[in-house]
Structure formats: structure tokens, C-alpha cells
Amino acid sequence: MASKAFLTVDSGGSKTCLALYTEEGVLVEKGNAHGFGSVEDSVSVLEEARQILSDFCTGYEITHAVCNLGGKNKEQMDATLKAAFPGARTKVFRESEGTVGLELCKMYSAEVTLMAGTGAIAIARAGDRAVISGGWGANISDGGSGYQLGLDAVRLALRELDGTGELSLLTKTLTGIDEPPKPMSAADFCAFRDRVRQSLAPFDRAHLASFARKVCDCARLGDTQALELYKKVGLDLADLLLAAAKKAGGVLKGAVINGGMVNGKEFWAESFEERLRREYPTVTLHYITDGIDEATRNMAKTMINKDKGE
């Protein structure tokens, strides 16, 4: 007889994180897949996602599945979970709804949760309600995110290629070119530019966000341009967090900073904290990379306990 278990899912536009737990809340396994968050909702099942979820939980009877979704396709993801685990209790929360962010606020006794991964959004507590800053949608509201960092890096590289100065390590890393192009025929120059664009393509959100890793690598090697981009990340994230805090009433004793961008916080935390502490000098900051997993695990356990009448 298969052991009972529950599943948490954190799925965005570029990556999906899976965590399988025993019914008592003990971690069995973690895994990753590509993102299934989409800007288009549908009632159709995501067959690839269904298969991945089903295979990941082989040997277990899934009783509950909770998903934090960094996309608009909430109904589609719920249908996919139900197809993968017939009979399981499922719950899908859109990240921009703020529910999971509020759970993190509660867990860490904080007023604001800042989620900084491929995208960026800040969720603040206002009584029993949520106040949200950022998260307006893909490609139009992502200051401080991995997507924005990758896009800024590409734009910087192209500006340097248009100039005459020495290329930064970051530009060399992104493009594989060691110096700006010399004068050449119009046809040759057009071909050169096409090769550069091809080397950076595709220009979708997930791929541009992947360049954030190269910015981090170059920053670790002391590249000044990469370090400057990270300073901007810190300022953008601080402004996002402050906007949410002020809309929620202006109290900020604690904040949770969660997501993949925390992996590079050694390069942006200084500018981030300096901006925050000008207005909230005693704020307590909790930097975590797996907060979504923590929050959805707690939410799944709550569902289980309620079903048991506890």
C-alpha cells in the first residue's frame, strides 16, 4: 500500500520547484523542472506538467497538493494537479494574490515579504488584508528581478559594443567578443550585429533571466560593471519593499526577502539595506531562498489538520 504524502509546488515562468513530504511533514525529496507559469489561463491540463508531477511522486498517495504560481494560469494548474493526483485536495495560489507572501509574514513576524526571483513583487500586511507593490506583469514591472538584471546586462553589453572603450568582463562573457568592432562595410557590420543578436537569443523572459547567473559570476571576479548593476538591484528592491510598507500603514519592524536573487545578495544587500535603513533603521531582515517551500508546506499541513478535525 502506498504511503500517504503531500506535495508543494512553486512554479513560475522559468522554473518549477517540487517538494514531497510525508503526511507528518518530513521531507522526502526535492526536485526541479522548467516553469509552467503562463500569462494565458485555460481549463486544459498541462500534460507535460502532469507527467512530471506524477513521476516525481511515484510510490506515494498524494492526499494534498499546494502550489504557488508565478503566472496567470491558475485554473489550468489546478486542473493539472487534479489530473496528476485524482482524489487529492489541491490549492493553487497566484503569487500576485499575496496569500503565500502573507503566510511568510506570519511565519517570520514581519510586515512585508519581498519575492525576488525571475520577477519581483512585495506583499505587505494591512490587518487581515494584503497590500501589493510590483508584480504588474511579465516584462513591464520587474525592477530588481533576475529578468531585469539579465536584460540590463544585455543592454550594457550592446552599449559597450557601440562604443570605442575597453569591453568589460561582463560584455566579453555575454557576447564572446573581446573588443569593439572596427570600421567595416555596411554588409559586414550588419552580419556582425546579427551574430551578436543570435548569440544572445532567444529574448524570452526565462532566457534573459538566466543571464543573471553570468552577472553574478562576473561580480565575483570583481567586474565593476556587474557590481554596478547589482547596486541598482538593491535600490530597486528597496524601493519596491518601501512602497508596499508605506501603502500598508508605514510600520516596518521586519521584512522577509525571498527568492533566487538572494543567492547574489552579497553584491546588492549593501545598497538595499542602506536605502531601507534611512527610513527604518532598526528593521529586522530575513534573507531566505526557500521561503515559498516553507510557506506552502505550512499551508498544506494546515489543510491536512483541518481535514482531520484538529
C-alpha positions as CSV (number, residue, x, y, z in Angstrom):
1,M,0.0,0.0,0.0
2,A,1.4,3.4,-1.0
3,S,2.4,5.8,1.8
4,K,0.4,8.9,2.1
5,A,2.2,12.2,1.4
6,F,1.6,15.8,0.3
7,L,3.3,17.9,-2.4
8,T,4.2,21.6,-2.6
9,V,4.9,23.2,-6.0
10,D,6.4,26.6,-6.7
11,S,6.1,27.2,-10.5
12,G,6.9,30.4,-12.4
13,G,7.9,31.3,-15.9
14,S,11.4,29.9,-15.8
15,K,11.5,27.1,-13.1
16,T,9.3,24.8,-11.0
17,C,10.4,23.6,-7.6
18,L,8.8,20.5,-6.2
19,A,8.9,19.2,-2.6
20,L,7.4,15.9,-1.4
21,Y,6.6,15.4,2.3
22,T,5.3,12.6,4.4
23,E,1.9,13.2,5.9
24,E,3.7,14.2,9.1
25,G,5.7,16.9,7.3
26,V,9.0,15.2,6.9
27,L,10.8,16.0,3.7
28,V,11.2,13.0,1.3
29,E,12.6,14.6,-1.8
30,K,13.0,17.9,-3.7
31,G,13.2,18.3,-7.4
32,N,13.1,20.9,-10.2
33,A,11.5,21.2,-13.6
34,H,11.1,24.1,-16.1
35,G,8.4,26.7,-15.4
36,F,4.8,26.2,-16.1
37,G,3.5,29.7,-15.2
38,S,1.8,31.3,-18.1
39,V,0.1,34.6,-19.0
40,E,-2.7,32.7,-20.6
41,D,-5.2,30.7,-18.5
42,S,-7.1,27.6,-19.7
43,V,-9.1,24.7,-18.4
44,S,-6.9,22.3,-20.3
45,V,-4.4,20.1,-18.5
46,L,-0.7,20.7,-18.9
47,E,0.1,17.2,-20.0
48,E,3.9,17.6,-19.6
49,A,3.5,19.0,-16.1
50,R,1.0,16.3,-15.2
51,Q,3.5,13.6,-16.2
52,I,6.4,15.3,-14.3
53,L,4.3,15.7,-11.1
54,S,3.1,12.1,-11.4
55,D,6.5,10.6,-11.9
56,F,8.0,12.7,-9.1
57,C,5.5,11.2,-6.6
58,T,5.7,7.6,-7.8
59,G,5.2,5.2,-4.9
60,Y,3.2,7.7,-2.8
61,E,-0.5,8.5,-2.5
62,I,-0.8,12.3,-2.6
63,T,-3.6,13.5,-0.4
64,H,-2.9,17.2,-0.7
65,A,-1.0,19.5,-3.2
66,V,-0.4,23.2,-2.7
67,C,1.0,25.4,-5.5
68,N,2.4,28.9,-5.6
69,L,2.0,30.0,-9.2
70,G,4.0,32.8,-10.7
71,G,1.6,33.1,-13.7
72,K,-2.0,33.7,-14.6
73,N,-3.0,30.2,-15.5
74,K,-4.4,29.3,-12.0
75,E,-7.3,27.2,-13.3
76,Q,-5.1,25.3,-15.7
77,M,-2.5,24.5,-12.9
78,D,-5.3,23.3,-10.6
79,A,-6.7,21.1,-13.4
80,T,-3.2,19.7,-13.9
81,L,-2.8,18.9,-10.2
82,K,-6.2,17.2,-10.1
83,A,-5.3,15.1,-13.2
84,A,-2.0,14.1,-11.7
85,F,-3.5,13.2,-8.3
86,P,-7.1,12.2,-8.6
87,G,-8.8,12.5,-5.2
88,A,-6.2,14.8,-3.7
89,R,-7.2,18.1,-2.2
90,T,-5.5,20.8,-4.3
91,K,-5.0,24.5,-3.8
92,V,-3.3,26.9,-6.2
93,F,-2.4,30.5,-5.2
94,R,-1.2,33.1,-7.7
95,E,1.9,34.7,-6.3
96,S,0.5,38.2,-7.1
97,E,-2.6,37.4,-4.9
98,G,-0.3,37.8,-1.9
99,T,-1.5,34.7,0.0
100,V,1.8,32.9,0.2
101,G,3.6,36.2,0.9
102,L,1.3,36.9,3.9
103,E,2.0,33.4,5.2
104,L,5.7,34.2,5.2
105,C,5.0,37.5,7.0
106,K,3.1,35.5,9.7
107,M,5.9,32.9,10.0
108,Y,8.6,35.5,10.5
109,S,6.6,38.1,12.3
110,A,7.3,40.5,9.5
111,E,5.2,43.3,7.9
112,V,6.4,42.7,4.3
113,T,7.6,39.8,2.2
114,L,9.7,40.7,-0.9
115,M,9.8,38.0,-3.5
116,A,12.7,38.4,-5.9
117,G,13.3,35.7,-8.4
118,T,12.7,35.8,-12.2
119,G,10.2,38.6,-11.3
120,A,9.8,40.8,-8.2
121,I,6.8,41.6,-6.0
122,A,6.3,42.9,-2.5
123,I,3.4,41.9,-0.3
124,A,2.6,43.7,3.0
125,R,0.2,43.0,5.8
126,A,-2.6,45.6,6.3
127,G,-4.6,44.0,9.1
128,D,-6.0,40.8,7.6
129,R,-5.6,42.1,4.1
130,A,-2.7,42.4,1.6
131,V,-1.1,45.4,0.0
132,I,1.0,44.6,-3.1
133,S,3.6,46.6,-4.9
134,G,5.2,45.4,-8.2
135,G,4.1,42.2,-9.9
136,W,2.1,44.1,-12.6
137,G,3.0,41.5,-15.2
138,A,5.8,39.9,-17.2
139,N,8.3,42.3,-18.7
140,I,6.7,45.6,-17.5
141,S,7.2,45.6,-13.7
142,D,10.3,43.7,-12.6
143,G,12.8,46.1,-11.0
144,G,15.4,44.2,-9.0
145,S,14.4,40.8,-10.5
146,G,16.6,38.3,-12.3
147,Y,14.8,39.1,-15.5
148,Q,15.6,42.8,-15.1
149,L,19.2,42.1,-14.2
150,G,19.7,39.9,-17.2
151,L,18.1,42.5,-19.5
152,D,20.2,45.3,-18.0
153,A,23.3,43.2,-18.6
154,V,22.4,42.7,-22.3
155,R,21.7,46.4,-22.8
156,L,25.0,47.3,-21.2
157,A,26.9,44.8,-23.4
158,L,25.3,46.3,-26.6
159,R,26.1,49.9,-25.5
160,E,29.7,48.8,-25.0
161,L,29.8,47.2,-28.4
162,D,28.5,50.5,-29.8
163,G,31.4,52.4,-28.2
164,T,35.1,52.6,-28.5
165,G,36.3,51.8,-25.0
166,E,37.6,48.6,-23.5
167,L,34.9,46.0,-23.0
168,S,34.0,44.9,-19.6
169,L,34.4,41.3,-18.4
170,L,30.6,41.1,-18.4
171,T,30.3,42.1,-22.0
172,K,33.0,39.7,-23.0
173,T,31.3,36.9,-21.1
174,L,27.9,37.5,-22.6
175,T,28.9,38.0,-26.2
176,G,32.2,36.2,-26.6
177,I,33.7,39.3,-28.1
178,D,36.9,40.8,-26.8
179,E,36.9,44.3,-28.3
180,P,34.5,46.7,-30.1
181,P,34.2,46.2,-33.8
182,K,36.5,48.1,-36.1
183,P,35.1,50.0,-39.1
184,M,33.9,47.6,-41.8
185,S,31.5,47.6,-44.8
186,A,27.8,48.1,-44.1
187,A,27.1,44.5,-45.1
188,D,29.8,43.1,-42.8
189,F,28.6,45.3,-39.9
190,C,25.0,44.1,-40.4
191,A,26.3,40.5,-40.3
192,F,28.3,41.2,-37.2
193,R,25.2,42.6,-35.4
194,D,23.1,39.6,-36.5
195,R,25.7,37.2,-35.0
196,V,25.7,39.1,-31.7
197,R,21.9,39.0,-31.5
198,Q,21.9,35.3,-32.4
199,S,24.4,34.6,-29.6
200,L,22.2,36.3,-27.0
201,A,18.8,34.9,-28.3
202,P,16.2,33.9,-27.5
203,F,14.9,37.1,-25.9
204,D,12.2,35.5,-23.8
205,R,11.8,36.1,-20.1
206,A,13.3,32.9,-18.9
207,H,16.4,33.1,-21.1
208,L,17.1,36.7,-20.2
209,A,16.7,35.9,-16.5
210,S,19.3,33.2,-17.0
211,F,22.0,35.8,-17.7
212,A,21.7,36.9,-14.1
213,R,24.0,33.9,-13.3
214,K,26.7,35.3,-15.6
215,V,26.4,38.8,-13.9
216,C,26.9,37.0,-10.6
217,D,29.9,35.1,-11.9
218,C,31.5,38.4,-13.2
219,A,30.7,40.2,-10.0
220,R,32.6,37.5,-8.0
221,L,35.6,38.2,-10.3
222,G,35.4,41.9,-9.4
223,D,33.9,43.2,-12.7
224,T,32.9,46.8,-12.0
225,Q,30.0,46.9,-14.4
226,A,28.5,43.8,-12.9
227,L,28.9,45.2,-9.5
228,E,27.2,48.5,-10.6
229,L,24.2,46.5,-12.0
230,Y,23.9,44.8,-8.6
231,K,23.8,48.1,-6.8
232,K,20.8,49.1,-8.9
233,V,19.2,45.8,-8.0
234,G,19.5,46.7,-4.3
235,L,18.0,50.1,-4.8
236,D,15.1,48.8,-7.0
237,L,14.3,46.1,-4.4
238,A,14.4,48.5,-1.5
239,D,12.0,50.9,-3.3
240,L,9.6,48.1,-4.0
241,L,9.6,47.0,-0.4
242,L,9.2,50.5,0.9
243,A,6.3,51.2,-1.4
244,A,4.4,48.2,0.0
245,A,5.3,49.1,3.6
246,K,4.0,52.7,3.2
247,K,0.8,51.6,1.5
248,A,0.1,49.2,4.4
249,G,0.4,52.0,7.0
250,G,4.1,52.7,7.3
251,V,5.1,50.2,10.0
252,L,8.2,48.1,9.2
253,K,9.8,46.2,12.0
254,G,10.6,43.1,10.0
255,A,10.8,42.0,6.4
256,V,11.3,38.7,4.6
257,I,13.4,38.7,1.4
258,N,12.9,35.5,-0.5
259,G,13.8,34.1,-3.9
260,G,16.7,33.3,-6.2
261,M,18.1,36.8,-6.2
262,V,19.1,36.1,-2.5
263,N,21.8,33.9,-3.9
264,G,23.6,37.0,-5.1
265,K,22.8,39.3,-2.1
266,E,26.4,39.7,-1.2
267,F,26.5,42.2,-4.2
268,W,23.3,44.1,-3.6
269,A,22.5,43.8,0.1
270,E,24.6,46.9,1.0
271,S,22.8,49.3,-1.3
272,F,19.4,47.6,-0.4
273,E,19.9,47.9,3.3
274,E,21.4,51.4,3.1
275,R,18.2,52.6,1.3
276,L,15.9,50.8,3.8
277,R,17.6,52.0,6.9
278,R,17.4,55.6,6.0
279,E,13.7,55.3,6.9
280,Y,13.6,52.2,9.1
281,P,17.0,52.0,10.9
282,T,16.0,49.1,13.2
283,V,14.2,46.9,10.7
284,T,15.0,43.1,11.0
285,L,15.7,41.4,7.7
286,H,15.3,37.7,7.0
287,Y,17.0,36.6,3.8
288,I,15.8,33.1,2.7
289,T,16.0,31.3,-0.6
290,D,13.3,28.6,0.0
291,G,10.6,30.6,1.7
292,I,7.9,29.6,-0.8
293,D,8.6,26.0,0.1
294,E,8.3,26.8,3.8
295,A,5.1,28.7,3.4
296,T,3.3,26.2,1.1
297,R,4.4,23.4,3.4
298,N,2.8,25.2,6.3
299,M,-0.4,25.8,4.3
300,A,-0.6,22.1,3.3
301,K,-0.1,21.0,6.9
302,T,-2.9,23.4,7.9
303,M,-5.2,21.8,5.2
304,I,-4.4,18.3,6.4
305,N,-5.0,19.2,10.1
306,K,-8.4,20.8,9.2
307,D,-9.4,17.7,7.3
308,K,-8.5,15.6,10.3
309,G,-10.6,17.9,12.5
310,E,-7.5,19.0,14.5
